[in-house]
Amino acid sequence: MHVVIAGYGRVGRSLAHELESRGHSVAVVDHDPTAFEEFDEIHGRRIAGEAFDRETLEAAGIAKADCFLATTSGDNTNFVSARVARDRYGVETVIARIYEPRRAGIYRGEGITTISSVEWATAQFLSGIPGVGSGEPPAPAGDRAQTPVRARSLDDRPHTIIVGGGKAGSYLAERLRKLHRVTLIESRADKAEHLRRALPDVEVLRGDGCEPQVLEQAGVGTAAFVAAATGHDEDNLVVSHLVKSIGSAATVVARINHPANEWLFTPEWGIDVPVGAAAGLYMAVAARCDTLGEG
């Protein structure tokens, strides 16, 4: 059996050694070339690159792989690479390590086998308390049905949610704020505060736009447009996927940061309009909204 492992941290190394000791061939992918320097005793190939990059995966032998294990420290990277392995290359067994329990539950419901460290650890603690735990994993946190629904605004302008307050996101918010009701999601506290001062007529929400509850708090259920405008392609893919998974009818515009990843920005990920620059984000939204003028 040939196994491709994404991520050469402690879990990835342990898996690689155990699989090789059982006679399987292994190839390991990690975005950091220095990850291989100290631990170079495995026999399989070691490829430096992103876990969802086409050339990197093909160099690792993904086309002949029987199993793909996503073990990086990033939930978004793990989910994106797992879907690529399953949907684009037809790998039969795909398992992704996901830290955030709610996302693990959503991805599991979509057919991606996930291992959540939080769920596992919680179950182990509960099982050790007499009369409390059965050892079964707890239900994924944050059941969607229990999430408060944001009240609809009396503002009748189209509602646009922008995820990412960097140059692309702030440019888009600046251009849209007069004709749209804009909610800008930014995870960094200092950046969010700066945006509140710079764009007083934009609602700035501090949080991670890759979290379903943050998107719901922003009002994704009734939004007309969602722009995934972060500087990381895996984040933009996950945002786009979650918007449609939540059930939103919003048009999703997603920024492509690296041309090599353009092949992933398709409707399969919930993306209606892929664009490659800040100005392109604005033009994509403007072209689909009758309320916008020429400027």
WONORJO-V178207 format. One record per backbone hydrogen bond with DSSP energy under -1.0 kcal/mol. CO is the residue of the C=O (numbers start at 1). NH is the residue of the N-H. If there is no record, write none. Layout:
# WONORJO-V178207
CO;NH + CO;NH
This chain:
# WONORJO-V178207
1;25 + 2;66 + 2;67 + 3;27 + 4;69 + 5;29 + 6;71 + 9;13 + 10;14 + 11;15 + 12;16 + 13;17 + 14;18 + 15;19 + 16;20 + 17;21 + 19;24 + 20;23 + 25;3 + 27;5 + 28;47 + 29;7 + 30;49 + 32;35 + 33;36 + 34;37 + 45;28 + 47;30 + 50;53 + 53;57 + 54;58 + 55;59 + 56;60 + 57;62 + 58;61 + 61;64 + 66;93 + 67;4 + 68;95 + 69;6 + 70;97 + 74;78 + 75;79 + 76;80 + 77;81 + 78;82 + 79;83 + 80;84 + 81;85 + 82;86 + 83;87 + 84;88 + 84;89 + 85;91 + 93;68 + 95;70 + 96;115 + 100;104 + 101;105 + 102;106 + 103;107 + 104;108 + 105;109 + 107;112 + 108;111 + 113;96 + 115;98 + 116;120 + 117;121 + 118;122 + 119;123 + 120;124 + 121;125 + 122;126 + 123;127 + 126;129 + 126;133 + 129;132 + 129;133 + 143;146 + 144;147 + 158;181 + 159;224 + 159;225 + 160;183 + 161;227 + 162;185 + 163;229 + 166;170 + 167;171 + 168;172 + 169;173 + 170;174 + 171;175 + 172;176 + 173;177 + 176;180 + 181;160 + 182;203 + 183;162 + 184;205 + 185;164 + 186;207 + 188;192 + 189;193 + 190;194 + 191;195 + 192;196 + 193;197 + 194;198 + 195;199 + 199;202 + 203;184 + 205;186 + 208;211 + 211;215 + 212;216 + 213;217 + 214;218 + 215;220 + 216;219 + 219;222 + 224;251 + 225;161 + 226;253 + 227;163 + 227;229 + 228;255 + 232;236 + 233;237 + 234;238 + 235;239 + 236;240 + 237;241 + 238;242 + 239;243 + 240;244 + 241;245 + 242;246 + 243;248 + 251;226 + 252;272 + 252;273 + 253;228 + 254;275 + 258;261 + 259;262 + 261;264 + 262;265 + 264;266 + 266;269 + 266;271 + 267;270 + 273;254 + 275;256 + 277;281 + 278;282 + 279;283 + 280;284 + 281;285 + 282;286 + 283;287 + 285;288 + 286;289 + 289;292
